[in-house]
Amino acid sequence: MGPVTRKIAPSTTPMEAASAEFDTHRDLLYALVYNVLGSVADTEDVLQETWLAWAAAPGRAEVANPRAYLVRIAINDALARLTRLRRDRSIYPGPWLPDPMLTEADASEQALRSESVSLAMMVVLETLTPLERAVFVLKDAFGYSHPEIADLIGRTPVSVRQVAHRARQHVRQQRGRYQVDRETWRAVTERFLTAAIGGDLNALLEVLAPDVAMWTDGGGLPGTARRVITGRDKVVRLLNAVTGLADGLDAAFVEVNGGPAAVLYRGDAPYAVVVLDIRPEDGFVRAIYNIVSPDKLRGVAATRPGRPQAAPVCVPEYPVPAGD
């Protein structure tokens, strides 16, 4: 019998190794950057730039902590980008809301389930400075220590601690320390949508707080409210005005940014994403986040159960009550 010949698999190339290492940390990078920016498209741009920087790094093979290396690149790119985005959002046509991010109800990643990434919390994070937001996300949502953050963003631990303290104080003033339990959140969401779609004004009054605020991100669509509508009477009046448009709508209950929400459909096309913010002390709805911008609905266009194919986006028309 002659010698046995074995085929030897080609060794992994440096670029293949770099790609594998990047993929290992991609989910973390995506979650971090998205929570800083609130924009899916910009998050994807930052990850692309991070990959290019990693692929081109001359001493990549000698990097002792690739995770920290990649986070440093991504978070600093996100910080610089957020400063530019804030200028664009200041002239956005109407209330700006983060892109809705679909998450799994049983997600094991704490960063995707914490209050820190709820859509309501992300609205509060918009009121922080870019530096405060980045530090808050790193510290409170992802558990980085002050020295670790200081190393990532090129600050001293003392200054990072001060920034974190200011950010946390601001967030607590806006949001408080506690959130409603998930069962109540889901139940109130279902009650609200049933009442809103069915035009049941009495049922709406039973779930809305007196100072409820309604945000509608229409991305400039004609007829959408160009400011936040505040007060139960005004919100009910607005909801009553659009009840006629609800004919033919049905809802799919999903997880958006780690919490219960709903995607409204007309036929196969998504019409809106609705997320509620619930007061923990009494279960009343204190804020309604209504995303109808076609650009922001594209990410949920293929999510309807039983319809995995991509669906077109339904462009809604919302009448706005006089004076609002």
N, C-alpha and C positions, 0 to 999 in steps of 0.2 A: 504494500500500500504506500502510495506516495505521500509526501507531506500535505497536511491540511492547510488550505489557503483560506484566510478570513478576510472579509471586506471590512476595512476600518473606516468608520464614519469620519467625514472631514471635520476637523476641529472647528469650534465656533470662532467666527471672525470677531475682531474687536467691535465692529459696528453692530453685529448681532448681539454681542454681550451688552453693549450700551443700550440697545433697544429693550432687551430683556430686563435690565435694571430699571430703566425708565418706566416700563409697564408695571413693575412691582409697586411703584409709588404713585401711579397715575390717579387712582381713585382719591387718595389723600390730597394730591395737588389740586384736583378738580374741585373737591369739596371746599378746600381752603380758599381758592381763588373765587369760586362762585359766591361764597359768603361775604367776601370783601367787595365784589363788584355787583352782584345781583343780576348779571347779564350772561346768558348762555353763550352768545356769540363772542363776547369779549373774553369770557373764560376760555373758550376754545382757542382764541388767538394767543392768549398768554401761555397756554400749554404748548402750542406750536412753537412759540418763541423759546420757551424753556427747553424743549426738545432740541431745537437747533443749537442753543448755547451748550447743552450737554454733549451733543454729538461732535461739536467743534472744539470742545475743551482739550487742550494739548496734554494735560496731565491726568486725564480722566481715570486711567487705570490705577493711579496712586491715591485717589480720593478715599480717605478713610471712612467717611460717613456720607455716602451718596444721597441718602434721604435728606439730611440737613443741607447738603449742597444744592439739591433740586428745590427744596422749599425756599431757600434763600433767594434763588433766581426768580422763582414764581412770585413770591410775596412782594419783592421789590418792584417787579414789573407791574404787578397789580396795583401797588401803591401809586406809581407814576401814572398808570392808566386811569385810576379813579379820579385823580385830580382833573384830568381832561374831561372825563365823563360828567363830572359835576357841573362843568360849564354848559355842556350840552343839555343836561337835564333841567337846568335853570330856565331854558326856553322851550321845554317840552310842551306840546299843546294839551294842557290839562294835567291832572294828577299822574305822576309816574309811579308805577309799581314794579317790583322785581319780576323777572321772568318766572312763571310757575315751574317748579322743579318736581316732577313726579318721583315719589319715593315709595319704598315697599313698607307695608304695614308692619312686617316682622323684621325690618332691617336690624342687623346686629350692630352696625356701626353707630356708636353713640353720637357722632357728629351729625348724623342724618336724622336723629330722633330727638335731639335736645331742643329746648325752648329757644336757644340761641340762633337756630336757623329757621324758625317758623316765619311765615311770610309777614305776620304782624311785627315780629321782632326785627326783621330786615327793614321794615318801614322806619322803625325807630333808629336803626343803625345809619340810615340815610342822614340823620340829623347830627351825627358825629363828624369830626374832621376825618380825613382819610387815615391819618396816623392813629387816631383813637379807635377807628373801626378795625384797622388791621390788628392792633394790639388786643382789642377786646375779643376778636375772633380767635386769635392765637391762644390767648390766656383762658378765656371763659368757655369757649366752645371746644377747643382742641387740647387744653390742658398743658400748654407749654409754660415753662417757668419763666420768671422775669429775666434771669441771666441768659436762658436760651433765646428768648425773643430779642434781647439786646444784641446777641451775636448775629441773629438773622438779619436785623434791620440796621445794624451799625450804630446803636445807641448805648448809653450806659445803663446798667441795671437800675440805678436810682431813677433816671429819667423815665424808663419804661414803667417802673412801679407807679410813678406819679401820673403818667398818661393812663395807665390801667385804672387807677383810682378815679380819675375824672370821668372816664368812659363808663365805669360801673355805676357811679353815682347818677349820671345822666340817664342811663338805661333804667335804673330802679325808679327814678322819679317818673319816668314815662310808663313803665310797665309793671312796677312792683316786683316782688320776689316770687310770687306764686302763680301757677297756671292751673287752669281747670283740668279735671281728669278727663281722659280720652273718651270714656263712655258718654259723659255729659256733653262733651264737644260734638260727638257724632250725632247724638240724639237731637240736640238743638239745631244742628245743621239740617237734619232731615225735616224737623218741624218748620224751620224757616222756609226752606225751599218748597215744601208742600203748600204752605200758606201763600208764598209769593207767586208761585206758578198758578195756584188756584184762585188767586184774587181774594183770599180770605183776610180782610183787613183786621177783624177782631183778633184772629190768631196771630197776625203780625204784631199787633200792639202788645200781645202777651209775652213776646220773646224779645222785643227791642227795648234797650235801656233808653231813658229820656234823652240822654245826651249822645245817642248813637251817631256815628259818622259813616257816610258811604263814599267810598272812593271808586271811581270808574275810570279805568285806564283804557281809553279808546284809541290811543295813538293818533289822534286828530280826526277820527271818524266824524262826519257831520252829525249833529244832534246829540252827541254825548256830552255829559256834564263836564265843563272845563274847570271846575273847582270841586273841592270836597263839600258834600252836602251834609250839614250837621243839624241835629234835632230830630226827635222821633216823628213829629208831624210832617216835616219836610221830606224825610226819607220815605214815610208811608205814602205821601202824595206822589213822589217820584216812582215808587214801585207800583202804585195804582195806575199811573200813566202808562207804564210799559206792560201792564198785565195782558193787554190785547196782543202784544207781540209774543206772548208766551204760548200761544196756541201751537200745538205740534211739537213743543219742546219736551224732552225727557232728560232725566239726570242719571249719570253714572257716578256713584260715590267712590272716591279715590283718596290716595294720600298725596298731598302736595306740601312740600317743604316739611315733611315729618309730621303732618297733622291732617285730620279729616277735612275733606273738601269735596267739591262736586264739579264735574264737567257737564255743562248743559249742551245737548245736541239738538239740532234740527235735522231730522233724517240722519245721514251718516256724517254730517259736518259739525264740528265743534262750534258752538255759538258763544260760550263764555266759560270762564273758570271762576267759581265763587268760593271764597274763603272767608270764614267768620272768625272774629276775635271775641272770645267769651269772657265776661267778668267772672273771676273765680268765686267771689263772695256770694253771688246770687244766681249765676247762670244766664244772665241777660246778655244779649248781643250788644257789644259796645262799638264794634266796627265791622263794616262789610267791605270786603275787597273784591271788586268785580272787574275781571280782566276780559275785555272784549277786543283788544287790539289784534287784528289778524296776524301780525308778525309774531306776537307772543303766544298765539294759539297753535302755531304750527308744530310745536313740540308735543302737543297732546292730540294731534290729528289722527294718529293711528292707534289710539288707546282704547277705543270702545270695545267692550267684550264681544267676542264673536266676529269682529271685523278687524283683523290684523293688518289689512292693506291700508296704504295711505289714503286719507280722506281729504277732500277739499275743505277749506275754511269758510264757514258761513259769516258773512259780513252783516252784523246787526245794525238796525237804525233805532236810536233811542230818542224819543221826544223828551225835551227838558221842560219841566213846568215853568211857567212865566215867573221871572224874578230869581230863578235859580241858575 
